Amino acid sequence: MKLLFLSAADVRRALPMAEAIAGMKGAFAQLSGGEAHVPQRTQLPIARHEGISIFMPAYLAATDALAVKIVSVFPHNVKRDMPLIHGLVVALDSKSGIPLAVLEGATLTAIRTGAGSGAATDLLARRDASVAAIIGSGVQARKQLEAVCSVRSIVEVRVFSPNKIHAAAFAREMAGQGPIPDNIHVTATADEAVRGADVISTATSSSTPVFSGAALVAGSHVNAVGSYRTDMQEVDVDTVARALVVVDSREAAREEAGDLMIPIADGVFGFDHIHAELGEIVNGTRTGRERDDQITYFKSVGVAVQDVIAASIALDNARREALGLEIEL
């Protein structure tokens, strides 16, 4: 029996953003359509080091794809000059359970999370959206920008990060890459980045709101991907209360989306303020944006179906292009 190992570089080559975005739409559609088996993820807090390890299995029936991801998020890694996220994805043969491949998970997670926002932006943002704001300057922020620029003709990008050196590096490195415009500039505040932007993506580890909802203009779309616990609130109540709210999974949002559950606990609105799952919009059972002046908001906590479809796409492409290292077990 042979097992394929795909490194971060292999995953980047085997999982192009456009394919990943299309794959996410299909995966979300299966999730909302009852064609996915997704146990609630297991979270293992490592309190001593303020980190968390998460175990995420899923099976997509229509795609007939099976995988499990182990991902760890350790905020203090930033101080060690290490990535915030580390992980592995194990793809299994759905007919026999035989392990097929091990994929570097941090890169796959960044691409699939970005692709999820790309799918949401394509379904929810105004067709004429041309200005993007990115809050954050890490790996995920880069993929958020690539994804947004893959589905909309973005001509201007604003980036804000509390770390000005990282923000400057982000602007320098991302300008002109693929569909990303050359016109990227660093703003002094998050609100300055958001004000007048058509698509805003937040990709931070903040537990408190990173911009003021008052800075949003009518017709804007927000992708919020940073917070992943019920005590983290990356986007403020004003934004969420005003917006048409779409989530990747209602069940996952209830367990992990502080942006929603904190104001719900405070009585600001009820759980029914969630308008739709993204897959319901893909399937046509719920509507998306209805007016150009509507604010739309996509909250992603990440669901395992994204990892399964990403691994499936990457594995198919890796086999076709002879990527990775194959070993005998």
Buried (B, 14 or more C-beta within 10 A) or exposed (E): EEBBBBBBEBBBBBBBBBBBBBBBBBBBBBBBBEBBBBEEBEBEEEEEEEBBBBBBBBBBBEBEBBBBBBBBBBEEBBEEEEBBBBBBBBBBEBEEEEBBBBBBBBBBBBBBBBBBBBBBBBBBBBEEBBBBBBBBBBBBBBBBBBBBBBBBEBEBBBBBBEEEEBBBBBBEEBBEBEBBBEBBEBBEEBBBBBBBBBBBBBBBBBBEBBBBBEBBEEBBBBBBBBBBBBEBBBBBBBBBBBBBBBBBBBBBBBBBBBBBBBBBEEEBBEEEBBBBBBBBBBBEEBEBBEEEEBBBBBBBBBBBBBBBBBBBBBBEBBBEEEBBEEEEE
